[in-house]
Amino acid sequence: MYEDVEFSVQAEVSPGLLSRLLQPFAKRDLVPDHVEARRDGVTMRISLGLRAMPSEMVHLVEGNLGQVIGVFEVRRRGGLRAAA
């Protein structure tokens, strides 16, 4: 099964933040379909989405995102869909 998933992350501004947020995807050979980042003062709001993420990886990536230094919130939106 696959999921259409979007992770919304809020974190402290840091020069290496974006590369650290992409690491959980890269180490699982996943490439986000979209990445959007906006700075709001001392906070960054980042959206990372995949249209067909293997269901067994969703919780792993979500947990890894929450462990990135400077991240204080991770939210996930998405739903299941049949295998592609």
Z-matrix of the N, CA and C atoms (Angstrom, degrees):
N
C 1 1.450
C 2 1.529 1 109.98
N 3 1.304 2 113.32 1 152.66
C 4 1.455 3 120.98 2 179.23
C 5 1.518 4 109.26 3 -126.32
N 6 1.308 5 115.83 4 159.10
C 7 1.460 6 121.64 5 178.26
C 8 1.512 7 110.28 6 -130.70
N 9 1.319 8 115.33 7 143.08
C 10 1.458 9 121.73 8 167.25
C 11 1.517 10 105.05 9 -86.75
N 12 1.312 11 117.52 10 115.41
C 13 1.463 12 121.68 11 -170.84
C 14 1.518 13 111.22 12 -128.95
N 15 1.329 14 114.93 13 140.73
C 16 1.453 15 120.80 14 170.59
C 17 1.520 16 107.76 15 -131.59
N 18 1.326 17 115.55 16 126.42
C 19 1.458 18 121.93 17 176.45
C 20 1.521 19 107.82 18 -102.33
N 21 1.326 20 116.31 19 129.72
C 22 1.459 21 121.96 20 174.28
C 23 1.524 22 106.93 21 -109.97
N 24 1.315 23 115.45 22 123.24
C 25 1.466 24 121.20 23 -174.69
C 26 1.518 25 109.44 24 -121.30
N 27 1.321 26 115.63 25 136.97
C 28 1.460 27 121.39 26 170.98
C 29 1.518 28 106.88 27 -118.10
N 30 1.326 29 114.98 28 134.78
C 31 1.466 30 119.45 29 -175.64
C 32 1.515 31 110.50 30 -153.67
N 33 1.323 32 114.18 31 165.76
C 34 1.461 33 120.54 32 174.00
C 35 1.523 34 108.96 33 -72.04
N 36 1.313 35 116.58 34 146.02
C 37 1.462 36 121.30 35 177.27
C 38 1.524 37 109.03 36 -64.65
N 39 1.332 38 115.25 37 131.16
C 40 1.455 39 121.30 38 179.69
C 41 1.528 40 108.26 39 -155.20
N 42 1.334 41 118.89 40 140.01
C 43 1.462 42 120.58 41 -178.21
C 44 1.530 43 114.54 42 -58.22
N 45 1.306 44 119.30 43 -32.75
C 46 1.465 45 121.59 44 -177.31
C 47 1.517 46 114.68 45 -99.19
N 48 1.328 47 116.69 46 7.63
C 49 1.458 48 120.56 47 -173.89
C 50 1.523 49 113.22 48 -58.56
N 51 1.313 50 118.08 49 -50.10
C 52 1.467 51 120.40 50 -174.42
C 53 1.528 52 112.13 51 -62.73
N 54 1.307 53 117.24 52 -41.43
C 55 1.472 54 118.99 53 178.83
C 56 1.530 55 110.97 54 -66.75
N 57 1.326 56 117.55 55 -36.14
C 58 1.471 57 120.34 56 177.59
C 59 1.522 58 110.93 57 -66.83
N 60 1.336 59 118.11 58 -33.80
C 61 1.467 60 121.03 59 179.21
C 62 1.532 61 112.10 60 -72.69
N 63 1.315 62 117.55 61 -26.81
C 64 1.469 63 120.55 62 178.55
C 65 1.533 64 112.44 63 -80.53
N 66 1.305 65 117.42 64 -20.48
C 67 1.468 66 121.59 65 -177.04
C 68 1.531 67 114.23 66 -57.11
N 69 1.345 68 120.76 67 -44.79
C 70 1.472 69 119.54 68 179.12
C 71 1.531 70 113.25 69 -58.92
N 72 1.322 71 117.18 70 -30.04
C 73 1.457 72 120.62 71 176.90
C 74 1.534 73 110.10 72 -75.99
N 75 1.321 74 116.29 73 -47.83
C 76 1.463 75 121.59 74 -175.66
C 77 1.520 76 111.97 75 -60.16
N 78 1.321 77 117.99 76 -40.69
C 79 1.462 78 119.04 77 -177.36
C 80 1.520 79 112.80 78 -71.77
N 81 1.344 80 117.21 79 -9.19
C 82 1.471 81 122.23 80 175.08
C 83 1.527 82 111.42 81 -110.68
N 84 1.345 83 116.29 82 14.77
C 85 1.470 84 122.89 83 -179.22
C 86 1.524 85 112.36 84 57.73
N 87 1.329 86 116.64 85 37.43
C 88 1.463 87 122.42 86 176.77
C 89 1.518 88 109.34 87 -109.72
N 90 1.322 89 116.24 88 142.82
C 91 1.457 90 121.90 89 176.65
C 92 1.525 91 107.55 90 -123.41
N 93 1.330 92 118.25 91 118.47
C 94 1.464 93 119.80 92 179.10
C 95 1.531 94 111.16 93 -59.45
N 96 1.330 95 115.71 94 144.66
C 97 1.464 96 121.03 95 175.96
C 98 1.517 97 111.23 96 -77.96
N 99 1.314 98 115.71 97 -26.28
C 100 1.465 99 118.42 98 174.20
C 101 1.525 100 109.93 99 -148.93
N 102 1.328 101 114.01 100 146.69
C 103 1.462 102 122.34 101 173.90
C 104 1.525 103 105.85 102 -137.81
N 105 1.311 104 115.14 103 126.94
C 106 1.465 105 119.98 104 177.51
C 107 1.520 106 107.95 105 -133.94
N 108 1.318 107 116.19 106 131.71
C 109 1.458 108 120.88 107 -179.19
C 110 1.521 109 109.79 108 -132.68
N 111 1.320 110 114.72 109 136.68
C 112 1.459 111 120.88 110 177.50
C 113 1.524 112 109.24 111 -136.08
N 114 1.321 113 114.15 112 137.03
C 115 1.463 114 119.77 113 176.75
C 116 1.516 115 108.59 114 -94.23
N 117 1.322 116 115.36 115 135.70
C 118 1.457 117 122.17 116 177.11
C 119 1.529 118 107.27 117 -131.99
N 120 1.316 119 116.11 118 83.75
C 121 1.465 120 120.50 119 -176.40
C 122 1.516 121 110.63 120 70.17
N 123 1.333 122 116.59 121 -118.16
C 124 1.464 123 120.97 122 -179.27
C 125 1.530 124 111.97 123 -95.25
N 126 1.330 125 116.45 124 8.24
C 127 1.459 126 122.11 125 -177.74
C 128 1.526 127 110.44 126 -118.80
N 129 1.321 128 115.94 127 144.40
C 130 1.461 129 122.56 128 172.63
C 131 1.517 130 108.26 129 -112.26
N 132 1.323 131 115.61 130 140.45
C 133 1.469 132 122.32 131 172.71
C 134 1.521 133 106.45 132 -116.46
N 135 1.328 134 115.42 133 120.53
C 136 1.452 135 120.83 134 -175.20
C 137 1.521 136 109.13 135 -124.89
N 138 1.325 137 115.75 136 135.31
C 139 1.454 138 122.52 137 175.73
C 140 1.526 139 107.80 138 -118.32
N 141 1.337 140 115.93 139 128.24
C 142 1.462 141 121.77 140 178.54
C 143 1.522 142 107.24 141 -128.67
N 144 1.320 143 117.64 142 126.19
C 145 1.460 144 119.82 143 -176.23
C 146 1.513 145 113.97 144 -132.92
N 147 1.322 146 114.45 145 147.94
C 148 1.458 147 122.51 146 175.31
C 149 1.518 148 108.95 147 -132.08
N 150 1.324 149 116.58 148 137.48
C 151 1.468 150 120.86 149 -179.96
C 152 1.515 151 112.81 150 -82.96
N 153 1.292 152 118.86 151 -24.58
C 154 1.466 153 121.13 152 -178.12
C 155 1.523 154 109.63 153 -145.62
N 156 1.316 155 115.62 154 77.16
C 157 1.466 156 121.08 155 -179.76
C 158 1.525 157 108.25 156 -95.52
N 159 1.333 158 118.35 157 131.08
C 160 1.462 159 119.53 158 176.70
C 161 1.534 160 110.18 159 -56.36
N 162 1.329 161 115.35 160 128.95
C 163 1.465 162 121.26 161 -174.70
C 164 1.522 163 113.56 162 -54.69
N 165 1.339 164 116.73 163 -35.41
C 166 1.462 165 119.61 164 -177.44
C 167 1.522 166 112.97 165 -70.44
N 168 1.324 167 117.63 166 -12.74
C 169 1.468 168 121.02 167 -179.13
C 170 1.528 169 113.51 168 -98.28
N 171 1.315 170 117.71 169 -13.31
C 172 1.464 171 121.27 170 -174.18
C 173 1.526 172 111.46 171 -59.19
N 174 1.325 173 117.65 172 -51.61
C 175 1.463 174 120.39 173 -177.86
C 176 1.531 175 111.52 174 -68.29
N 177 1.328 176 116.84 175 -32.76
C 178 1.460 177 119.64 176 178.67
C 179 1.526 178 110.98 177 -64.65
N 180 1.332 179 116.26 178 -48.10
C 181 1.462 180 120.21 179 -179.89
C 182 1.524 181 110.27 180 -65.47
N 183 1.322 182 116.43 181 -42.53
C 184 1.472 183 120.15 182 179.05
C 185 1.528 184 110.74 183 -58.22
N 186 1.326 185 116.75 184 -44.17
C 187 1.461 186 120.80 185 178.26
C 188 1.519 187 112.23 186 -64.12
N 189 1.333 188 116.37 187 -42.26
C 190 1.466 189 120.44 188 178.50
C 191 1.518 190 111.78 189 -63.27
N 192 1.335 191 117.45 190 -40.56
C 193 1.467 192 120.48 191 178.21
C 194 1.524 193 110.76 192 -60.40
N 195 1.317 194 116.43 193 -39.93
C 196 1.458 195 120.96 194 179.92
C 197 1.519 196 113.95 195 -68.05
N 198 1.327 197 116.56 196 -19.22
C 199 1.460 198 121.27 197 -179.74
C 200 1.526 199 113.41 198 -90.93
N 201 1.317 200 117.16 199 -7.88
C 202 1.470 201 120.25 200 -179.65
C 203 1.525 202 109.36 201 -65.64
N 204 1.305 203 116.78 202 133.49
C 205 1.462 204 121.75 203 -179.13
C 206 1.523 205 109.99 204 -58.80
N 207 1.324 206 115.99 205 129.30
C 208 1.459 207 122.01 206 178.81
C 209 1.518 208 114.13 207 97.60
N 210 1.339 209 117.60 208 -15.83
C 211 1.470 210 120.72 209 179.26
C 212 1.516 211 109.27 210 -78.33
N 213 1.328 212 116.67 211 129.97
C 214 1.454 213 119.14 212 176.25
C 215 1.518 214 113.46 213 -119.05
N 216 1.339 215 118.46 214 -3.17
C 217 1.468 216 119.53 215 174.86
C 218 1.526 217 110.18 216 -158.40
N 219 1.336 218 115.36 217 135.73
C 220 1.461 219 122.35 218 173.33
C 221 1.519 220 106.87 219 -131.67
N 222 1.321 221 115.73 220 126.18
C 223 1.464 222 121.35 221 174.95
C 224 1.510 223 108.23 222 -120.46
N 225 1.324 224 115.46 223 147.19
C 226 1.463 225 120.15 224 -179.69
C 227 1.530 226 110.06 225 -125.24
N 228 1.318 227 113.19 226 135.37
C 229 1.471 228 120.21 227 172.14
C 230 1.502 229 106.88 228 -124.39
N 231 1.307 230 116.76 229 144.07
C 232 1.449 231 119.44 230 176.93
C 233 1.499 232 112.16 231 160.23
N 234 1.308 233 114.51 232 172.98
C 235 1.449 234 120.36 233 -179.44
C 236 1.514 235 111.55 234 -149.05
N 237 1.335 236 115.04 235 162.82
C 238 1.459 237 121.41 236 -178.93
C 239 1.517 238 110.51 237 -78.07
N 240 1.334 239 114.22 238 153.45
C 241 1.457 240 120.32 239 170.54
C 242 1.513 241 107.77 240 -149.80
N 243 1.285 242 116.66 241 163.01
C 244 1.476 243 121.45 242 -177.46
C 245 1.512 244 110.62 243 -66.04
N 246 1.316 245 115.13 244 161.08
C 247 1.464 246 120.93 245 178.40
C 248 1.518 247 110.61 246 -58.12
N 249 1.317 248 116.39 247 140.81
C 250 1.463 249 121.54 248 -178.35
C 251 1.511 250 111.89 249 -81.14
